[in-house]
């Protein structure tokens, strides 16, 4: 269910970003540090870890940034070896931790990723796209004032040639005044009925007569009207792949938990898990009551 909802959100217009891969061949050398060659393959591995933290770094500079990060890492790693850090307990603990991470990541690449084919992604897209009903979305500007007289004055000034955007900045009492009254794209259900009724009856470029709502009096100009359904497949394909990969990982973990021997030892953690399970059961019971419309007292 969660996977389906995520995919529906993605193809319905949820903007998700995905970092681009580096184009170099895996064996191509990027730089050498005291005899150690940093290859494109190592750069890619580092990118997987740190690209999400480089949103403030311009895209064209990220490759150089990651290489410099690896240079500094190897300089410190090499001096750590010469100064005997490899014999310390902290190093051995960290090595065991990162070995498990490396195995997990390698298993993901070798065993989980191949499960999600282009055909699987397309199937998920088609299933959810079929559930999205295309709807009209309008882009409009408005000028909001307090009285009908003020609204009529606005219409008169517009008829006299004053620019809508400039007049909105001068007299509108709505927060959109800073943007020339621009409200962006919206569906009918996102606005109060009186406002939507006026907007969706207009043609592009048309300016409305004063429209009264609970917020005041509006003068509206329709900028654009379009019908929007599912996002194009190619635009959302990478994001759907990530959703399906996460679900595949969770399915595998559920399978492994059934056959695994997991013993909770920490008493505080045992208490916390018991409390969590009670809350989960409570939520499930509430969901069941909601789905049956409160029919649990039907005997009465």
C-alpha positions in Angstrom: 0.0 0.0 0.0 2.8 2.5 1.0 4.6 1.7 -2.3 1.5 2.3 -4.4 0.9 5.6 -2.6 4.5 6.7 -3.1 4.4 5.9 -6.8 1.0 7.7 -7.2 2.5 10.8 -5.6 5.5 10.6 -7.9 3.7 10.3 -11.2 1.1 12.8 -10.1 3.7 15.5 -9.9 5.8 15.0 -6.8 9.3 16.4 -7.6 12.1 14.1 -6.7 15.7 14.7 -7.6 18.4 12.1 -8.5 22.1 12.7 -8.7 23.7 12.0 -12.0 26.4 9.3 -12.4 29.9 10.1 -13.3 30.8 9.2 -16.8 34.4 7.9 -16.4 35.3 4.2 -16.8 35.7 2.5 -13.5 39.4 1.9 -14.0 40.3 5.4 -15.1 42.7 7.1 -12.7 41.6 10.4 -11.1 44.6 11.2 -8.9 47.4 9.4 -7.1 48.2 9.9 -3.4 51.6 8.7 -2.2 51.3 5.8 -4.7 47.6 5.0 -4.1 45.6 5.5 -7.3 42.1 6.9 -6.8 40.0 5.5 -9.6 36.7 6.5 -11.1 35.2 3.5 -9.3 36.3 4.8 -5.9 34.9 8.2 -6.8 31.5 6.7 -7.6 31.5 4.9 -4.3 32.3 8.1 -2.5 29.6 9.9 -4.5 27.0 7.5 -3.2 27.8 8.5 0.3 28.3 12.2 0.1 26.4 13.5 -2.9 23.2 14.0 -0.8 25.2 16.4 1.4 26.5 18.5 -1.6 23.3 20.3 -2.5 25.0 23.7 -1.9 27.9 22.8 -4.2 27.3 23.7 -7.9 26.9 20.5 -10.0 29.9 21.2 -12.2 32.2 21.4 -9.1 31.0 18.2 -7.3 33.4 15.8 -9.1 36.4 17.9 -8.0 34.9 18.2 -4.5 34.6 14.4 -4.1 38.1 13.8 -5.5 39.5 16.3 -3.0 37.5 14.6 -0.2 39.2 11.2 -1.2 42.6 12.8 -1.3 42.2 14.1 2.3 40.8 10.7 3.4 43.8 8.8 2.0 46.3 11.2 3.4 44.9 10.7 6.9 44.5 7.0 6.4 48.1 6.6 5.3 49.5 8.5 8.3 47.1 6.4 10.5 48.9 3.3 9.3 52.4 4.7 10.0 51.4 5.8 13.5 50.0 2.4 14.5 46.3 3.3 14.6 45.5 -0.1 13.0 46.4 -1.8 16.3 43.8 0.2 18.3 40.4 -1.1 19.5 38.6 1.9 17.9 40.0 1.0 14.5 39.0 -2.6 14.8 35.5 -1.7 16.0 35.1 0.7 13.1 36.4 -1.9 10.6 33.8 -4.4 11.7 31.1 -1.8 11.4 32.0 -0.7 7.9 32.6 -4.3 6.8 28.9 -5.0 7.6 27.9 -1.9 5.7 30.1 -2.8 2.7 28.6 -6.3 2.6 25.1 -4.9 2.8 25.8 -2.4 0.0 27.4 -5.0 -2.2 24.5 -7.4 -1.6 22.1 -4.6 -2.6 24.0 -4.0 -5.9 24.4 -7.6 -6.8 21.2 -9.2 -5.6 18.5 -6.5 -5.1 19.0 -4.1 -7.9 18.7 -6.7 -10.7 15.2 -7.5 -9.4 13.8 -4.1 -10.5 13.7 -4.2 -14.3 12.4 -1.5 -16.7 9.4 -3.7 -17.2 8.6 -3.8 -13.5 8.9 0.0 -13.3 6.6 0.4 -16.3 4.1 -2.0 -14.8 4.0 0.0 -11.5 3.7 3.3 -13.4 0.8 2.1 -15.6 -1.1 0.7 -12.6 -0.9 3.9 -10.7 -1.3 6.3 -13.7 -4.6 4.6 -14.5 -5.9 5.7 -11.1 -5.1 9.4 -11.7 -8.0 11.3 -13.1 -6.8 14.3 -15.3 -8.1 17.6 -13.9 -8.0 21.1 -15.0 -5.5 23.4 -13.3 -5.6 27.2 -13.7 -2.9 29.8 -13.2 -4.3 33.1 -12.2 -3.4 36.5 -10.6 -5.7 38.4 -8.3 -6.0 41.7 -6.5 -7.8 41.4 -3.1 -9.4 44.4 -1.5 -11.8 45.0 1.3 -14.9 46.5 -0.4 -16.8 46.2 -3.6 -16.1 49.9 -4.3 -12.4 49.3 -4.1 -12.7 46.3 -6.4 -14.7 48.4 -9.0 -11.9 51.1 -8.7 -9.4 48.4 -9.5 -11.4 47.3 -12.6 -11.6 50.9 -13.8 -7.8 51.4 -13.4 -7.2 48.2 -15.4 -9.6 49.3 -18.1 -7.7 52.6 -18.2 -4.5 50.7 -19.0 -2.8 50.2 -15.7 -0.7 47.0 -15.5 -2.3 44.2 -13.4 0.9 43.2 -11.7 1.9 46.7 -10.7 -1.6 47.5 -9.4 -1.6 44.2 -7.3 1.7 45.3 -5.7 0.1 48.7 -4.8 -3.3 47.9 -3.5 -3.8 44.2 -2.9 -4.1 43.1 0.8 -3.1 39.5 -0.1 0.4 38.0 0.4 0.6 37.3 -3.3 0.9 41.1 -3.9 4.7 40.7 -3.7 4.4 38.5 -6.8 2.1 40.7 -8.7 -0.9 38.8 -7.5 0.4 35.5 -9.0 -1.3 32.4 -7.3 0.5 29.8 -9.5 -1.4 26.7 -10.7 -4.3 25.3 -8.7 -7.3 23.0 -9.1 -10.9 24.1 -8.4 -10.9 22.2 -5.1 -7.9 24.2 -3.8 -9.8 27.5 -3.7 -13.0 28.7 -2.1 -16.1 27.9 -4.3 -16.9 31.5 -5.4 -13.3 32.1 -6.5 -13.0 28.8 -8.4 -16.4 29.2 -10.1 -15.2 32.5 -11.5 -11.8 31.4 -12.6 -12.8 28.2 -14.3 -15.4 30.0 -16.3 -12.9 32.5 -17.7 -10.7 32.4 -20.8 -6.9 33.1 -20.9 -6.2 36.8 -20.4 -9.7 37.6 -19.3 -10.2 39.9 -16.2 -13.2 39.2 -14.0 -15.7 41.5 -12.5 -15.4 41.9 -8.7 -15.8 38.5 -7.0 -16.9 38.3 -3.3 -15.5 35.6 -1.0 -15.1 35.4 2.8 -11.7 37.0 2.3 -12.9 40.1 0.6 -13.4 41.3 -3.0 -11.2 39.9 -5.8 -10.4 41.0 -9.3 -9.0 38.1 -11.1 -7.0 37.6 -14.4 -6.7 34.1 -15.8 -3.1 33.5 -17.1 -3.4 29.9 -18.3 -5.6 26.8 -18.1 -4.3 23.2 -18.6 -5.4 19.7 -18.0 -2.9 17.7 -15.9 -2.8 14.0 -15.4 0.1 11.6 -14.7 3.6 12.8 -15.2 5.4 11.5 -18.2 7.0 8.0 -17.6 10.6 9.0 -18.4 10.4 11.9 -15.9 9.4 9.8 -13.0 11.1 6.5 -13.9 14.2 7.1 -11.6 12.0 7.9 -8.7 9.7 4.9 -9.1 12.8 2.7 -9.4 14.0 4.0 -6.0 10.5 3.3 -4.4 10.5 -0.3 -5.8 14.1 -0.9 -4.6 13.2 0.2 -1.1 10.2 -2.1 -1.1 12.4 -5.0 -2.4 14.8 -4.4 0.5 12.0 -4.4 3.0 10.6 -7.6 1.6 14.0 -9.3 1.9 14.4 -8.0 5.5 10.9 -9.4 6.4 11.9 -12.7 4.9 15.2 -12.8 6.8 13.6 -11.9 10.1 11.3 -14.9 9.9 14.3 -17.3 9.7 16.8 -15.2 11.7 17.6 -15.5 15.4 17.3 -12.0 16.8 17.6 -11.7 20.6 16.9 -8.4 22.3 19.1 -8.2 25.4 18.9 -4.6 26.6 16.0 -4.4 29.1 15.3 -0.8 28.2 15.0 -1.7 24.6 12.7 -4.6 25.5 10.3 -2.2 27.3 10.4 0.3 24.4 9.6 -2.4 21.9 6.7 -3.6 24.1 5.3 -0.1 24.2 5.8 0.3 20.5 3.9 -2.9 19.8 1.0 -1.7 22.1 0.8 1.5 20.1 0.8 -0.4 16.9 -2.0 -2.7 18.0 -4.0 0.4 19.1 -3.5 2.0 15.7 -4.6 -1.1 13.9 -7.7 -1.4 16.1 -8.6 2.3 15.4 -8.1 1.8 11.6 -10.3 -1.3 11.7 -13.0 0.7 13.5 -12.7 3.6 11.0 -12.9 1.2 8.0 -16.1 -0.4 9.4 -17.7 3.0 10.2 -17.9 2.4 13.9 -20.0 -0.8 13.4 -18.5 -2.4 16.5 -21.6 -1.5 18.6 -24.1 -2.9 16.0 -25.5 -5.2 18.8 -27.1 -2.0 20.3 
